Amino acid sequence: MLNKKEIEHLFQLLDDPDTEVYDSVNKQLCRCGVEIIPSLEHWAECSTISLVHERVEEIIHEIHFQNLKNELITWTDCSNPELLHGAFILSKYHNPLLDVPSLLKQIESIRKSLWLELNHYLTPIEKISIFFGIFYNQYKFCALNNDKNLPEYFSMEYLLHTKKGNFYTLSILMLSLAKLLDIPLQLLQLPNDLLLIYEEELQAFNQSHKTVKRIAFYLNPIEGIVYPKEQIDLHLKSVGYGPLEKNYEMRCLDSMDILNIVIKEMSLCYEPVTQYNHICELQSLRAILENKQSK
């Protein structure tokens, strides 16, 4: 860690027009980590130079982004990374000071409401009917009805504060709640689509006594509708897909798969010319996931 005099000297160079000097200052201050941020903010407040404000903002963003990357790497190193945790890490791209305990408290409230109404004697369709009723009617979650796709729409904080989400955030919340309640939901990937399914286990009627998994029905998190398996299979056949029953488990997405898709879709919200730096940053997050998955 730099001492007080060294830090003050670097601060004094924040308005230096020489880009090489600034690059060196940037790297040294970024290495100081989040501890330097309050001092940086104070220096910017005391300065009337717009270049200093811009550079301080840039350095703070780079420090927060490096922290995010470190968190993501730690997450990928888990033996079974939790999807919700990964989604919270990604949400810090929009709000580095994300209040995760507050969001978890909201989710726990929803989980408890669901748990009080569910039991093992209910059929799969009854469980989902109760799930949807509490999710959409009691807690008022709904799909965004805005044609414009903004990056913050991929934030779990945005979903939990506004109760409005896109397919990805609504699916992540549903999958996370379902996991806490032992409801077997899965997200399947097709060449040009994603499907949320209810997966049930059946006892095989043979000498093996093994359980057999199958798709019971499909769920639409945008409209809160359940589709019979036959209806979706018919649609898939009409667009050139075969029935999903065979080897459908190979299409099931794990937490890293889902987060990778979410980051990819979020990057499409940025303008390639004026916001290219955001696209590059998100690509670096995807690279972390893909590097881990390739090992």
C-alpha positions in Angstrom: 0.0 0.0 0.0 1.2 3.5 -0.9 1.9 5.9 2.0 0.0 9.2 2.4 2.6 11.3 0.6 2.8 9.0 -2.4 -1.0 8.9 -2.7 -1.2 12.7 -2.5 1.5 13.0 -5.2 -0.5 10.7 -7.5 -3.7 12.7 -6.9 -1.9 15.9 -7.9 -1.0 14.2 -11.3 -4.7 13.4 -12.1 -5.0 16.5 -14.3 -1.7 15.9 -16.1 -2.4 16.1 -19.9 0.2 13.4 -20.6 -1.7 10.1 -21.1 1.4 8.1 -20.3 1.6 9.8 -16.9 -2.1 9.2 -16.3 -1.9 5.6 -17.3 0.8 5.1 -14.6 -1.2 7.0 -12.0 -4.3 5.0 -12.9 -2.5 1.6 -12.5 -1.0 2.6 -9.1 -4.2 3.9 -7.7 -6.2 0.9 -8.9 -3.8 -1.4 -7.1 -4.7 0.3 -3.9 -8.2 -1.3 -4.1 -11.5 0.0 -2.6 -9.7 1.5 0.4 -8.6 4.4 -1.8 -12.1 5.3 -3.1 -13.1 7.6 -0.2 -9.9 9.7 -0.7 -10.4 9.7 -4.4 -14.0 11.0 -4.0 -12.9 13.7 -1.6 -10.1 14.8 -4.0 -12.7 15.1 -6.8 -15.1 17.1 -4.6 -12.3 19.6 -3.8 -11.3 20.0 -7.5 -13.0 22.2 -10.1 -11.2 20.5 -13.0 -13.6 18.4 -15.1 -10.7 16.1 -16.3 -10.0 15.2 -12.6 -13.7 14.3 -12.1 -13.7 12.1 -15.2 -10.5 10.3 -14.3 -11.5 9.8 -10.7 -14.8 8.3 -11.9 -12.9 6.1 -14.3 -10.5 4.8 -11.6 -13.3 4.1 -9.2 -15.1 2.1 -11.9 -12.0 0.1 -12.7 -11.4 -0.7 -9.0 -15.1 -1.9 -8.6 -14.9 -3.9 -11.8 -11.7 -5.6 -10.7 -13.5 -6.5 -7.5 -16.4 -7.9 -9.4 -14.1 -10.0 -11.6 -12.4 -11.4 -8.4 -15.8 -12.3 -6.9 -16.8 -14.0 -10.2 -13.6 -16.0 -10.2 -14.2 -17.1 -6.6 -17.8 -18.0 -7.5 -16.6 -20.2 -10.4 -14.2 -22.0 -8.1 -17.1 -23.3 -6.0 -17.9 -27.0 -6.5 -21.6 -26.1 -7.1 -21.9 -22.3 -7.7 -25.4 -20.9 -6.7 -27.2 -19.2 -9.6 -28.6 -16.4 -7.4 -25.1 -15.6 -6.0 -23.8 -15.3 -9.5 -26.7 -13.1 -10.5 -26.0 -10.8 -7.5 -22.3 -10.6 -8.6 -23.4 -9.5 -12.1 -25.8 -7.0 -10.6 -22.8 -5.2 -9.0 -21.9 -4.2 -12.5 -24.8 -1.7 -12.3 -24.4 -1.0 -8.5 -21.1 -1.9 -7.0 -22.5 -1.1 -3.5 -25.3 -3.6 -3.9 -27.0 -4.4 -0.6 -27.1 -8.2 -1.0 -28.5 -8.9 2.6 -31.5 -6.6 1.9 -32.2 -8.5 -1.4 -31.8 -11.9 0.3 -34.3 -10.7 3.0 -36.9 -10.0 0.3 -36.3 -13.4 -1.3 -36.6 -15.2 2.0 -39.9 -13.5 2.6 -41.2 -14.8 -0.8 -39.7 -18.3 0.0 -41.5 -18.4 3.3 -44.8 -17.4 1.7 -44.5 -20.2 -0.8 -43.3 -22.7 1.8 -46.4 -22.1 3.9 -48.7 -23.0 1.0 -46.8 -25.9 -0.5 -46.7 -29.5 0.6 -45.6 -32.9 -0.7 -49.2 -34.1 -1.4 -49.8 -31.5 -4.1 -49.4 -32.5 -7.8 -46.8 -30.7 -9.9 -49.4 -28.6 -11.6 -51.0 -27.7 -8.2 -47.5 -26.7 -6.9 -46.9 -24.4 -9.8 -50.4 -22.9 -9.7 -49.7 -21.9 -6.0 -46.2 -20.7 -7.0 -47.5 -18.5 -9.8 -50.4 -17.2 -7.6 -48.0 -16.0 -4.9 -45.3 -14.8 -7.2 -47.5 -12.8 -9.6 -50.6 -11.9 -7.5 -49.3 -11.5 -3.9 -45.8 -10.1 -4.7 -46.9 -8.5 -8.0 -44.0 -9.6 -10.1 -44.6 -9.0 -13.8 -42.7 -8.7 -17.1 -41.3 -5.5 -18.5 -43.6 -4.1 -21.2 -41.0 -1.8 -22.6 -39.7 -2.6 -26.1 -36.3 -0.9 -25.2 -33.9 -3.3 -23.6 -31.7 -1.6 -21.0 -28.7 -3.1 -19.2 -30.2 -2.5 -15.8 -33.1 -4.7 -16.7 -30.6 -7.6 -16.2 -30.1 -6.6 -12.6 -31.7 -8.7 -9.8 -31.8 -5.4 -7.7 -33.9 -3.8 -10.4 -36.3 -6.8 -10.5 -36.7 -7.0 -6.7 -37.1 -3.2 -6.3 -39.5 -2.6 -9.2 -41.1 -6.1 -9.4 -40.5 -5.9 -13.1 -38.1 -8.2 -15.0 -37.2 -9.7 -18.3 -37.2 -13.4 -19.1 -33.7 -13.9 -17.6 -34.2 -12.2 -14.2 -37.6 -13.7 -13.7 -36.3 -17.1 -14.6 -33.3 -16.8 -12.3 -35.6 -15.8 -9.3 -38.0 -18.6 -10.1 -35.2 -21.2 -10.4 -33.6 -19.9 -7.2 -36.9 -20.1 -5.2 -37.7 -23.5 -6.7 -34.3 -24.8 -5.6 -34.9 -23.6 -2.0 -38.3 -25.3 -2.1 -37.2 -28.6 -3.8 -39.3 -27.8 -6.8 -37.6 -29.4 -9.9 -37.4 -26.5 -12.4 -34.7 -26.5 -15.1 -33.8 -24.2 -17.9 -33.2 -25.8 -21.3 -31.4 -24.4 -24.2 -32.5 -24.8 -27.8 -30.6 -23.4 -30.8 -32.6 -20.2 -30.8 -34.6 -20.3 -27.6 -34.7 -21.1 -23.8 -37.4 -23.1 -22.1 -38.3 -23.3 -18.5 -39.5 -26.8 -17.6 -40.9 -28.7 -14.6 -39.0 -31.9 -14.4 -40.6 -34.9 -12.5 -39.2 -38.2 -11.4 -41.1 -41.4 -12.0 -40.5 -44.9 -10.7 -39.6 -47.3 -13.5 -41.8 -50.3 -13.8 -39.1 -52.9 -14.2 -36.6 -54.8 -12.1 -34.1 -52.0 -11.9 -36.4 -49.9 -9.7 -34.6 -46.8 -11.0 -36.3 -43.4 -11.2 -36.8 -41.9 -14.6 -36.9 -38.2 -15.2 -39.2 -36.6 -17.7 -40.6 -33.2 -18.7 -44.0 -32.7 -17.0 -44.8 -29.3 -18.6 -43.3 -26.0 -19.7 -43.5 -22.6 -17.9 -43.6 -19.1 -19.3 -42.2 -16.8 -16.7 -43.1 -13.7 -18.8 -46.9 -14.4 -18.8 -47.1 -16.8 -15.8 -48.6 -19.5 -17.9 -48.1 -23.3 -17.9 -48.0 -25.0 -21.3 -48.8 -28.7 -21.7 -45.8 -30.7 -22.9 -47.8 -31.8 -26.0 -48.5 -28.2 -27.1 -44.8 -27.2 -27.0 -43.7 -30.4 -28.7 -46.1 -29.6 -31.5 -44.7 -26.1 -31.8 -41.1 -27.4 -31.8 -41.9 -29.9 -34.5 -43.4 -27.1 -36.6 -40.1 -25.2 -36.5 -37.9 -28.2 -37.2 -37.1 -29.5 -33.7 -37.8 -33.0 -32.7 -39.4 -33.9 -29.3 -37.3 -33.0 -26.4 -38.0 -36.0 -24.3 -35.0 -37.9 -25.6 -31.8 -36.8 -24.0 -33.4 -33.5 -22.9 -31.1 -33.5 -19.8 -28.2 -32.8 -22.1 -29.8 -29.4 -22.8 -30.2 -28.5 -19.2 -28.2 -25.4 -18.3 -26.2 -25.1 -15.1 -25.5 -21.9 -13.2 -22.5 -20.9 -15.3 -24.3 -21.6 -18.5 -27.2 -19.3 -17.5 -25.0 -16.5 -16.3 -22.9 -16.6 -19.5 -26.1 -16.3 -21.5 -27.4 -13.4 -19.4 -24.1 -11.5 -19.8 -24.1 -12.1 -23.5 -27.7 -10.7 -23.8 -26.9 -7.8 -21.5 -23.9 -6.8 -23.7 -26.3 -6.4 -26.6 -27.9 -3.5 -24.8 -24.8 -1.3 -25.3 -24.0 0.8 -28.3 -21.0 -0.8 -30.1 -19.4 2.5 -31.0 -20.0 4.8 -28.0 -20.2 2.1 -25.3 -17.6 -0.3 -26.6 -15.7 -0.3 -23.2 -18.8 -1.9 -21.5 -19.0 -4.6 -24.2 -15.3 -5.4 -23.7 -15.8 -5.6 -19.9 -18.7 -8.0 -20.2 -16.7 -10.1 -22.7 -14.0 -10.4 -20.1 -16.6 -11.7 -17.6 -17.8 -14.3 -20.1 -14.1 -15.3 -20.7 -13.8 -16.0 -16.9 -16.8 -18.4 -17.1 -15.8 -20.0 -20.4 -12.2 -20.5 -19.2 -13.5 -22.3 -16.1 -16.0 -24.5 -18.1 -13.3 -25.5 -20.6 -11.2 -27.1 -17.8 
